[in-house]
Amino acid sequence: MAAPIVMVHGAFCGDWTFETFQAPFVAAGHTVLRPALRGHGPEDPAEAVIGVSMLDYAADIAELCGQQSEPPFLVGHSLGGLVCLLAARRAPVAGLVLLAPSPPWGVTGWSLEEGVTAFGLHMLGPFWSQAVTPDRNLMLRYSLDRLPPGARRPILEQLRPESGRALWETLNWWLDPMMTTSLGGQAPAPTLILVGERDVVHPPATARTIAERTGAELRVLPGMSHWLPGEPGWRGVADQALEWMAAKA
């Protein structure tokens, strides 16, 4: 029987991120779990994410992994990829597939957009103690840039506030004396990183540094941007992940 798969969404998003992406995995015989990160459910109030740490997200995913009949594969997108790396140190997993993952502590971003996002948060004041409202204009420009216009609105309408603390721990890691997102070495399970050639949110250079830090295999996807679970070409992303999982089973 195929190992279960836990798919972990990114910042400001929800379990709906993988609603379409999961189909090839289910067809291949995998049980797919798509949890909403803490405070990201459609009925959760905006303030539910206030004070939530990346370690809280990781602990929740690790607990879910431990409830499975066998170690699952973790699939994480963007910030969810970093959550998966942290969770894998807390529960046995069969492997990790990271789609344009956010970098851990100590990995500096390589693009202007990464720097603007990290420093721009400080314009909000003490954002680390807030529920940060999603910037839909940035989402349109950098994450959903390859989606047809009709496919963008449903995503924008489902965006959720994000934990300012989790964003601070991730995007402003150099200010975090607790080194919250530090991995402390290579990933504890086989890891594949997939990143779009045109991604400016977490570009190939950043992904390459993460791969070196974690011992992961890196594949750069020609023509792809940041929204790997749903932009044109997503099926090829899923197929690569499935092929890699089958080789690791």
C-alpha positions as CSV (number, residue, x, y, z in Angstrom):
1,M,0.0,0.0,0.0
2,A,1.3,3.5,-0.9
3,A,2.5,5.6,2.1
4,P,0.2,8.4,3.2
5,I,1.1,12.0,2.2
6,V,0.6,15.1,4.3
7,M,0.5,18.3,2.2
8,V,1.3,21.6,4.0
9,H,0.3,24.9,2.6
10,G,2.2,28.2,2.8
11,A,1.7,31.6,4.5
12,F,-1.7,33.2,4.2
13,C,-3.2,30.1,2.6
14,G,-5.2,27.0,3.6
15,D,-5.8,23.4,2.8
16,W,-7.5,24.5,-0.5
17,T,-4.0,25.1,-1.9
18,F,-3.7,21.4,-2.8
19,E,-7.4,20.7,-3.7
20,T,-6.4,20.0,-7.4
21,F,-2.8,19.1,-6.9
22,Q,-3.7,16.1,-4.7
23,A,-5.6,14.3,-7.5
24,P,-2.6,12.4,-9.1
25,F,-1.4,11.3,-5.7
26,V,-4.8,9.9,-4.7
27,A,-5.1,8.2,-8.1
28,A,-1.7,6.6,-7.4
29,G,-3.1,5.0,-4.2
30,H,-1.9,7.5,-1.6
31,T,-4.0,8.7,1.2
32,V,-3.6,12.5,1.1
33,L,-4.1,14.6,4.2
34,R,-4.4,18.4,3.7
35,P,-4.4,20.0,7.2
36,A,-5.0,23.7,7.6
37,L,-2.2,25.2,9.7
38,R,-3.2,26.4,13.1
39,G,-5.6,29.4,12.8
40,H,-5.9,29.0,9.0
41,G,-9.3,27.2,8.9
42,P,-12.1,29.0,7.0
43,E,-14.0,29.5,10.3
44,D,-11.0,30.6,12.4
45,P,-11.1,34.3,13.5
46,A,-8.3,36.5,12.3
47,E,-6.8,36.7,15.7
48,A,-6.4,32.9,15.9
49,V,-2.9,33.2,14.4
50,I,-1.6,35.9,16.9
51,G,1.4,34.6,18.7
52,V,1.6,31.3,16.8
53,S,5.2,30.2,16.2
54,M,6.7,28.2,13.4
55,L,7.4,25.6,16.1
56,D,3.6,25.4,16.8
57,Y,3.0,24.7,13.1
58,A,5.7,22.1,13.1
59,A,4.5,20.4,16.2
60,D,1.0,20.1,14.8
61,I,2.2,18.5,11.6
62,A,4.6,16.2,13.5
63,E,1.6,15.1,15.7
64,L,-0.4,14.3,12.6
65,C,2.5,12.4,11.1
66,G,2.7,10.3,14.3
67,Q,-0.9,9.4,14.0
68,Q,-0.5,7.6,10.7
69,S,0.0,3.9,10.3
70,E,3.4,4.4,8.7
71,P,5.7,7.3,8.2
72,P,4.2,9.6,5.6
73,F,5.7,11.7,2.9
74,L,5.5,15.4,3.6
75,V,4.8,17.9,0.7
76,G,5.1,21.5,1.6
77,H,4.7,24.7,-0.4
78,S,6.7,27.9,0.4
79,L,6.5,28.5,4.2
80,G,4.9,25.1,4.4
81,G,8.1,23.6,3.1
82,L,10.0,25.0,6.0
83,V,7.3,23.7,8.4
84,C,7.8,20.3,6.9
85,L,11.6,20.5,7.5
86,L,11.0,21.4,11.1
87,A,8.3,18.7,11.6
88,A,10.5,16.0,10.1
89,R,12.9,16.5,13.1
90,R,10.0,15.7,15.4
91,A,8.4,12.7,13.8
92,P,9.5,9.9,11.4
93,V,8.7,10.6,7.8
94,A,9.4,8.7,4.6
95,G,10.6,11.7,2.7
96,L,10.0,15.4,2.0
97,V,9.0,17.1,-1.3
98,L,9.5,20.9,-0.9
99,L,7.9,23.2,-3.4
100,A,9.7,26.6,-3.4
101,P,10.4,26.3,0.3
102,S,11.0,29.3,2.6
103,P,14.6,29.3,3.8
104,P,15.6,28.2,7.4
105,W,17.6,30.2,9.9
106,G,20.9,31.3,8.4
107,V,20.0,31.2,4.7
108,T,19.9,34.7,3.2
109,G,17.5,35.4,0.4
110,W,19.0,36.1,-3.0
111,S,16.3,38.3,-4.7
112,L,15.3,41.9,-4.3
113,E,11.7,40.7,-3.7
114,E,12.8,38.6,-0.7
115,G,14.6,41.6,0.9
116,V,11.7,44.0,0.2
117,T,9.2,41.5,1.8
118,A,11.4,41.0,4.9
119,F,12.0,44.7,5.6
120,G,8.6,45.8,4.4
121,L,7.0,44.0,7.3
122,H,8.5,46.5,9.7
123,M,6.3,49.2,8.1
124,L,3.5,47.5,10.0
125,G,5.0,48.4,13.4
126,P,5.3,45.5,15.9
127,F,4.1,43.0,13.3
128,W,5.4,40.0,15.3
129,S,2.5,40.4,17.7
130,Q,-0.1,40.9,15.1
131,A,-2.2,38.9,12.6
132,V,-0.8,40.2,9.3
133,T,-3.3,40.9,6.5
134,P,-2.3,39.3,3.2
135,D,-1.0,41.8,0.5
136,R,-3.1,40.7,-2.5
137,N,-1.1,43.0,-4.9
138,L,2.1,41.2,-4.0
139,M,0.4,37.9,-4.3
140,L,-0.8,38.8,-7.8
141,R,2.6,40.1,-8.9
142,Y,4.9,37.5,-7.6
143,S,3.0,34.3,-6.7
144,L,0.0,34.1,-9.1
145,D,1.7,35.8,-12.1
146,R,1.3,32.7,-14.4
147,L,-2.3,32.0,-13.6
148,P,-5.0,33.1,-16.0
149,P,-7.1,36.0,-14.5
150,G,-10.1,33.9,-13.9
151,A,-8.1,31.5,-11.7
152,R,-6.7,34.2,-9.4
153,R,-9.8,35.6,-7.8
154,P,-10.8,32.4,-6.0
155,I,-7.4,32.2,-4.4
156,L,-7.3,35.8,-3.4
157,E,-10.8,35.5,-1.8
158,Q,-9.6,32.6,0.4
159,L,-6.4,34.1,1.7
160,R,-6.1,34.2,5.5
161,P,-4.3,36.5,8.0
162,E,-0.8,35.1,8.9
163,S,1.0,34.9,12.2
164,G,3.3,37.9,12.5
165,R,5.4,35.9,14.8
166,A,5.9,33.0,12.3
167,L,6.7,35.6,9.6
168,W,9.3,37.3,11.8
169,E,10.9,33.9,12.7
170,T,11.1,33.1,9.0
171,L,11.7,36.4,7.1
172,N,13.7,38.2,9.9
173,W,15.5,35.2,11.2
174,W,18.7,37.3,11.9
175,L,16.7,39.1,14.6
176,D,15.7,35.9,16.3
177,P,18.1,35.0,19.1
178,M,16.2,31.7,19.6
179,M,17.1,30.5,16.1
180,T,13.6,29.1,15.9
181,T,13.9,27.9,12.3
182,S,17.4,26.5,12.6
183,L,17.6,23.0,11.2
184,G,20.8,22.0,12.9
185,G,22.1,19.9,10.0
186,Q,20.9,17.9,7.1
187,A,17.3,16.8,6.7
188,P,16.5,13.6,8.6
189,A,14.9,12.0,5.5
190,P,15.4,12.0,1.8
191,T,14.4,15.4,0.4
192,L,13.5,16.8,-3.0
193,I,13.3,20.5,-3.6
194,L,11.4,21.7,-6.7
195,V,11.6,25.4,-7.6
196,G,10.4,27.5,-10.5
197,E,13.0,29.0,-12.8
198,R,11.1,32.3,-12.7
199,D,10.3,32.3,-9.0
200,V,11.3,35.6,-7.3
201,V,9.6,34.8,-4.0
202,H,12.1,32.0,-3.2
203,P,14.3,31.9,-6.4
204,P,16.5,29.0,-7.5
205,A,19.6,30.6,-5.8
206,T,17.8,30.5,-2.5
207,A,16.6,26.9,-3.1
208,R,20.1,25.9,-4.0
209,T,21.5,27.1,-0.7
210,I,18.7,25.3,1.1
211,A,19.5,22.1,-0.8
212,E,23.2,22.4,0.2
213,R,22.2,23.0,3.8
214,T,19.8,20.0,4.0
215,G,21.4,17.5,1.6
216,A,18.4,17.7,-0.7
217,E,18.2,16.9,-4.4
218,L,17.3,20.2,-6.3
219,R,15.4,20.5,-9.5
220,V,14.8,23.8,-11.2
221,L,11.6,23.8,-13.3
222,P,11.9,25.7,-16.6
223,G,9.3,28.5,-17.1
224,M,7.6,27.9,-13.7
225,S,7.0,30.6,-11.0
226,H,6.0,30.3,-7.3
227,W,2.5,28.8,-7.3
228,L,3.8,25.3,-8.2
229,P,0.7,23.5,-6.8
230,G,-1.7,25.3,-9.2
231,E,-0.1,27.3,-12.0
232,P,0.1,26.0,-15.6
233,G,2.4,23.0,-15.5
234,W,1.4,21.9,-12.0
235,R,0.7,18.3,-13.3
236,G,4.4,18.0,-14.3
237,V,5.4,19.1,-10.8
238,A,3.1,16.4,-9.3
239,D,4.4,13.7,-11.6
240,Q,8.0,14.5,-10.7
241,A,7.1,14.3,-7.0
242,L,5.3,11.0,-7.5
243,E,8.1,9.5,-9.5
244,W,10.6,10.5,-6.8
245,M,8.4,9.1,-4.0
246,A,8.1,5.8,-5.8
247,A,11.9,5.5,-6.0
248,K,12.2,6.2,-2.3
249,A,9.4,3.8,-1.1
